[in-house]
Amino acid sequence: MCGLSVFFARTALITEDKLQCLQRVSDRMSVRGPDSSGHWVSACNRLALAHRRLAIQDLSPAGHQPMSEPSGRYTIVFNGEIYNFSELRSQLAQRGVVFQGHSDTEVLIHSYAAWGLDCLSRLRGMFAFVIWDAVEHVLFAARDAFGIKPLYWAQDATAGGVWFASQVKALAMALPRMTESAAGRAGFLIWGHIPEPFTPFNEIRALPAGHYLLLRAGETSQPTPRRWFDLGASFIEWSAASSFRPKSEADLCDYVRYSLLDSVHAHRIADVPVGVFLSAGLDSSTLAALCAEDGSNDNLRAVTLGFSEYRARLQDEVPLATELAERLGAKHTVMWVSKSDFLRDFDHILDVMDQPSIDGANTYYVSKLAHQSGLKVAISGLGGDELFGGYGSFRQVPQLAALPSFLQYLGRPARALLEPFLLNWKPKLAGVLEYSGSYERAYLLRRALFMPWELHRVLEPEQAAEGLAALSTLPQLRSSHASVSDGQLKVSLLESQWYMRNQLLRDSDWASMAHSLELRVPLVDLEFWRRMAPLRLKPTRVSKQVMAQTPRLALTLEQIRRKKTGFAIPITRWFAESINEGEQNLSGGLGFRHWAVNLYPRWLQTIKK
């Protein structure tokens, strides 16, 4: 896990002030890579690369970046991990490639040299990288299929320039002027995060997950990201190609166990200790038990976060996590977080929060604990709910989508009638009829903080209208699930490409990197999803309950039957209680809506030149 920064002057030579600017961009990300830093300028003086390294694979100088392969044609900066690098290394060695070290970065650059764009489909891992071809004078930038690792870009007003960086706040250091994005603010108020490719600023865009950019020296055309991976189409392909048909429940459990162990093993490969985030949930408990079985790293080390407000209550995850850690023989560390801790740390949380988010503080604290425990890598259970149908949305969205579509025509008059009575109770309830009859409408109603019709109360009407037009929310949601017909799979695609990608994965990146910690997600793995694809369709429909039966050391009935609880709830209440209550009626009450309305302007204040 690292931080990369790039400046490409497509129509002129790089000036000294741009190199100084690149240094400032890189410095803003020093916490992402405290182990070493490097800079490189191409012989043609058109491209400059900078890198901050958190050394995980091959801790020697042979893993230093920016890295060039022996011929000097290709040079790379890379953020992430390639989990199948040993397999790719063997394939490349058979083609005559001679390696200088043992890093996955070296394997990646040779993979691109050997296979070009097709290398992307061979990679198992999380990645964002930029490669320079000194012969063709072409820059290639790419991002992993799920969007686990971030990559942002912006155009420069001079020299046909294009900037890249791992963080929005770092990239902002390169831009002399930025304007607030209406789509960014409107998107944040709707979702509690900003949906990609938008960011808080018009000048900065996210390279979308599963996309790449190809830029050529001398060209001045608008950079256009191109898709290399489509999750919906891949699900159909994976399901059709699979020959596995379980003959019994035991057969099904064995298959899921093998697939999980394979992903866990791949995600524990490192030259440093790998720990695990352990809560009382099924995802992290299952992964912790499987990590204890896996012999690819040292003895299991687990970290658990507890909230003082929840101590000895139903929401307290510490007792069950502690019990499981003892049964696994893990070295277990617990951190208790109180309201006073959060208020003390709030300014720092805002400073390291790369984009506005109503979530992420929980990951910030458990990552802090992992770092204090001496870990550089940790396993997270993120992704289990999206794949195995663990959210209430898997029940609620199909129900709403199944309602007759003609009810939408009654919806707007019904909303106008009901909204004044529901504003300070359950304001979204007024839109049930209007947002029924399709998966995209039902999903928006289920996940939104503020519905589109409410934005005029928290934004200037012109800004709300501009933002909604740019977001094109319903058509974008529809395109996320239109390729499949199965209702549960539709919800899985919506949750994984919206909530998981734009909220959970993005928050996991900034919150873990704030403590120089690499976070790995075995349940968000292409090979694992490929194996699970046919099992998410009828009649098999594998669930989290099957997943929880896979470890040899069985989880207790209390763990398996434990009701899912809201991990971040006290933090939103602490924030709401600590600020001016004058915004309460404006946002429709406390909780996430109140948090969102007040958080955004505070986040904007953290942007410093």
C-alpha positions, 0 to 999 in steps of 0.5 A: 500500500502506497501513495503515487503521484504523476504529472504528464506534460503532453504538449511541452516540457516539464518546468521546475515549478511543476516538479516542485508541485509534484513534491508537494503532492507527494509530501501530502501523502507521506503517511501512506508510505513512510518507509521510503520515497522516490522521484523519476523524470523521463528522458524526454522531460514530459513525465514525472513520477513520485512514490511513497512506499509502505513496504509489504512485499520484498522489503529490500531496495529492490522493491523501491519505486518508481521502478523501471524494467532493465530495458528502460522502456517501461517505468511504473508507480503502483499502489496496492497488492497483486496476490497472484504475483508468484504465479505470474512470475513463473509464467513470465520466467518461462518467457525469458524474463529475469527478475532483479528482486521479489516484489509484486511491483516488478511482476506487474511491470513485466506483465504489462510489458508482456501482455499490454492491456490484457495483463489487467484480466490476469491480475488478482489483487487491488491496484491503481498504477501508472506505467510510462512507455518511453518508446511509444511515449504513452502513459497507461493508468488503470484501477482494479475491478472493484475499486479497492484502491483509489486513483484521481486525475485532473487536467492542468491549464498548461502544457496539456498537462494531466495530474494523477494522485492516490488522494483528492487532498494531495491532488488539490496541492497541484491545482491553483484554483478549484471550484466546488462541484454541485454534483459532489455536494448533491451526491454526498447529501443523497448518499452520505458519500460522493459517487464516482467519478465525481469528487468535491471539486469540478477539476478532480475526477476519480478514475472509475473502478474497472477502468483505464486511461491511455494518454499519448504525448502530443495529443490534446484531446479530453482524457476518456476513461475506458472500461476493462471490467464489468461486474454484471456481465462477469457474473453472467459469464462466471455463472454460465461457465461454472460446472459446480452443482452441489449434491448436498449441503455438505458438498456446498459447504466444502466448496465454499470453505475451499474457496474462502481458504484460497482467498484468505491464503492469497490475502495473507501473503506478505513479508510482514505480519498480517493481523485481522479486524475482529468483531462479533460479526459473521464475516470477521469471525469466519475470516479470523477462524480461517486465518488461524487455520492458514499457515502462510504467515505468523500466529494470528493477531487480532484487534477489536474496537469497543465503544464505551457507550455500548459496554455490557450492552447488546451492541457490545462486540467485545465479549464475543470477539474476545471469546473467539480470539481465546478459542483461536489462540490469537494475540488479541488487543482491544481498544475502547473509544469514548465520546471524549476520544472522538471529540479530541480526534475529530479534527484529525479525522477530518484532516485525513478523510480524503473525501467527505463521508458519514462513515469511516471513523470506526475503521480509523480507530481500529486501524489506529489500534492495529498500527499501535499493535505493530501491524502493517497489514490487516484483514477486514471482513468487508464485502460479505454482506454485498456478496451473501445478501446480508443487508435488509435491502436484499429483502426490502428492495425486491419487495418495493420493486415488485409493486405495480409501476402505475403506483409511481403516477400516484406517488408525487401527489401522495408525497406532497400530501404526506411530506409535511407530516413526516418531515421530522419523523420518517421523511423518506416514507412519503416517497414509497409509492413514487419510488416503487416499481423498479430496482433503481428507484427502490434502492435509492429510497432504501439507501438515500439520506436525502431524497432528490426532492428534499435537496432544495431545503439543504442546498440552493435551488440552482445548485441542487438542480445542477447537481441532480442533472449531472448525477443522473442518479436513476439512469446510473443505478439502472445501468448497474443492474440491467444486465441481470434478471435475478432480483437478489443479484440485482441488489448485490450489484447495486450494493457492491457498485454503490455502497461498498465501492463509494463508501466502504472501500473508499473509507477503508483506504483513507482511514487505514492509510491515516495510520500507515496500515494496509487493509486487505479484503478477502471477501472482495476478491475476483477469484472468490466472486467468480467461484461464488457467482453460480451459488448466488442464483436459485436454487442454490442461493448460498448465504452467510450462514453457510459461510459461517459453517466453513471453519474447522473450529465452529463458531458458537450458536451465539455468534451465528444467531447474533443480530446485526448491529450498527457499528457506527451509530454512537459516533453520529450521535456524538457528533450531533450532540457536539454541534449547534442544534440549530440545524436540526429542523433543516436536516430533518432530525439528528443522526446521519442526515444531521451529520451530513449537512454539517460535516460537508462545510467542515470538510471543505475547510480542511483543504489547505494550499 
